[in-house]
Amino acid sequence: PVTIGLGVKLSDLTFQQGKESVLVTHKDLPDVVLSMQSIERVIGTDGALALDVKGNAGEVYALLATAFGKSDVTPAMTGIALKLKDTGKTDIEIAQTILNSSAYKQDAMGSSNETFVKRLYKNIMGTQPSFADLVYFTTELDRGTFTQAQLLETASNLELTRDANHINLVGLSNISYIPYEG
C-alpha cells in the first residue's frame, strides 16, 4: 500500500473523502487543503489511519467487526489484519486467523458451531438467530458444507452487514490502526 508519514498529530487533521481524492485540512490552517490521491495509509505522530475503506482496510474491518462486534475492534487488531491482507493473505485465511485467535475465543466465549452462529447474528443483526436459522447454519457447519471461516467471510461481505445500521462502512472515510511489524 502507498503510505505517507506526516510529522503532525492526526487528531489535528480533518479527512474528507472526495470523488477521486482525500482532502486533508489542519485545524490551525483551515484555508490550506491537501488533496491526496492513491494514498492508502497515513501515519502521524499520534497514530495511523487507513484510507482505503473501499479496499483492504474495509475488507479487514468488516471481517473483524463481523467476528468481534464493531465496538470490540481495536486499532491493534486492525493493524495485524491489515498486515496479513497487505502481504497477500486471502479473506478466508484472515477469517481463519481471527477464529483461531485467543482474543476471538475469549470474546465469543467458545468456538463451537452453535456459539459461532449466535455470535455472527448478534454482531450483524443485534439479535439471536431464529431457531430455524440456528439449526440450519449449525447443521451445515457440522456437515462441512462450509467452514466457520467461509461463513464469516461471506457474512462480512453482505450488503446488510456493511450498511449504516450494522458494521457501518457507509460514509466512513478512514479506519484507525496500529502498524504491525511482526
C-alpha atoms as one frame of an Amber mdcrd trajectory, in Angstrom:
protein
   0.000   0.000   0.000   1.019   3.591  -0.576   1.759   5.056   2.856   2.859
   8.549   3.800   4.180   9.790   7.096   3.073  13.193   8.292   5.024  14.884
  11.058   1.841  16.113  12.728  -0.840  14.723  15.020  -3.583  13.046  13.027
  -6.009  14.330  15.661  -5.254  17.869  14.375  -6.302  16.902  10.859  -9.685
  16.512   9.206 -10.036  13.902   6.458 -12.860  14.153   3.942 -13.432  11.668
   1.157 -13.770  13.424  -2.203 -14.727  11.817  -5.518 -11.177  10.958  -6.525
  -9.067  12.000  -3.561  -8.980  12.506   0.173  -8.988  16.127   1.263  -6.995
  16.952   4.375  -7.048  20.137   6.419  -5.173  21.086   9.597  -7.120  22.718
  12.432  -4.641  25.626  12.537  -4.619  26.105   8.750  -8.254  25.755   7.668
  -7.662  27.542   4.341  -4.944  25.080   3.276  -6.269  21.852   1.766  -4.071
  18.899   0.871  -5.543  16.636  -1.805  -4.221  13.072  -1.651  -4.771  10.573
  -4.458  -3.792   6.907  -4.347  -2.708   7.197  -0.697  -3.952   4.242   1.313
  -2.330   4.797   4.703  -1.299   7.862   6.694   0.965   7.731   9.735   1.123
  10.695  12.103   2.859  11.370  15.394  -0.163  10.088  17.331  -1.399   7.160
  15.251  -2.139   5.720  11.844  -5.163   5.791   9.558  -6.118   3.512   6.708
  -7.868   5.497   3.983  -8.647   2.522   1.752 -12.069   1.916   3.287 -13.289
   0.546  -0.056 -10.163  -1.622  -0.321  -8.105  -3.782   2.024  -8.858  -1.732
   5.136 -12.598  -2.017   4.604 -12.313  -5.746   3.980 -10.387  -6.473   7.170
 -12.515  -4.105   9.252 -15.678  -5.865   8.039 -14.172  -9.271   8.947 -13.147
  -8.064  12.402 -16.417  -6.272  13.126 -18.437  -9.275  11.977 -16.401 -11.597
  14.212 -15.979  -9.403  17.295 -18.704  -6.769  17.002 -17.766  -3.281  15.829
 -17.350  -1.881  19.347 -14.729  -4.530  20.166 -12.486  -3.963  17.123  -9.234
  -2.360  18.248  -6.598  -0.477  16.244  -4.112  -3.235  17.176  -6.375  -5.959
  15.712  -6.887  -3.869  12.601  -3.125  -3.400  12.208  -2.470  -7.141  12.382
  -5.266  -7.946   9.926  -4.077  -5.212   7.534  -0.554  -6.634   7.628  -1.939
 -10.079   6.721  -4.078  -8.670   3.888  -1.303  -6.452   2.554   1.090  -9.417
   2.443  -1.300 -11.435   0.284  -3.454 -13.413   2.691  -6.974 -14.065   1.439
 -10.064 -13.025   3.375 -10.710 -16.701   4.198  -7.176 -17.052   5.607  -7.607
 -13.883   7.652 -11.004 -15.100   8.867  -9.411 -18.375   9.987  -6.634 -16.458
  11.780  -9.278 -14.405  13.580 -11.230 -17.524  14.571  -8.060 -19.267  15.819
  -7.059 -16.310  17.982  -7.361 -16.474  21.743  -8.907 -12.977  21.607 -11.793
 -14.282  19.489 -12.316 -17.443  21.542 -12.379 -15.410  24.751 -14.652 -12.712
  23.286 -17.065 -15.262  21.807 -16.863 -17.469  24.920 -16.133 -20.543  22.861
 -15.669 -21.815  19.357 -18.468 -24.346  18.817 -20.553 -24.010  15.665 -23.594
 -23.016  17.729 -21.648 -20.322  19.596 -20.221 -19.080  16.292 -23.620 -18.755
  14.579 -25.119 -16.974  17.580 -22.156 -14.598  17.686 -22.420 -13.699  13.981
 -26.124 -12.995  14.285 -25.604 -10.862  17.379 -22.806  -8.864  15.705 -24.668
  -8.344  12.429 -28.342  -8.248  13.375 -28.140  -7.291  17.038 -30.309 -10.303
  17.925 -30.060 -14.037  18.311 -30.870 -16.243  15.291 -34.261 -17.849  14.993
 -34.296 -21.496  15.987 -34.657 -22.466  12.305 -31.645 -20.357  11.267 -29.558
 -21.651  14.157 -30.340 -25.267  13.253 -29.717 -24.673   9.532 -26.340 -22.958
   9.867 -25.115 -25.206  12.687 -26.090 -28.327  10.736 -24.358 -27.087   7.566
 -21.201 -26.283   9.558 -21.350 -29.692  11.273 -21.706 -31.413   7.871 -18.735
 -29.493   6.471 -20.802 -27.813   3.751 -18.803 -24.721   4.649 -16.365 -23.767
   7.378 -16.680 -21.096  10.037 -14.064 -19.062   8.175 -16.063 -19.285   4.929
 -19.272 -18.256   6.690 -17.502 -15.368   8.448 -16.065 -14.130   5.154 -19.443
 -14.427   3.408 -21.283 -12.688   6.239 -18.742  -9.849   6.307 -19.419  -9.165
   2.617 -23.200  -8.936   2.843 -24.550  -5.512   1.946 -26.693  -5.773   5.078
 -23.567  -6.246   7.184 -21.825  -3.175   5.812 -24.749  -0.745   5.951 -25.086
   2.196   8.329 -27.111   0.207  10.877 -24.667  -2.635  11.338 -20.892  -2.606
  10.671 -21.270   0.884   9.177 -18.752   1.208   6.378 -21.163   3.656   4.728
 -19.659   7.139   4.749 -16.583   6.019   6.689 -13.502   7.851   5.407 -10.763
   6.168   7.461 -10.023   3.405   9.932  -7.612   3.799  12.815  -4.921   1.133
  13.173  -1.626   0.427  14.853   1.020  -0.619  12.300   2.109  -4.211  12.921
   5.715  -5.091  12.170   5.623  -8.784  13.128
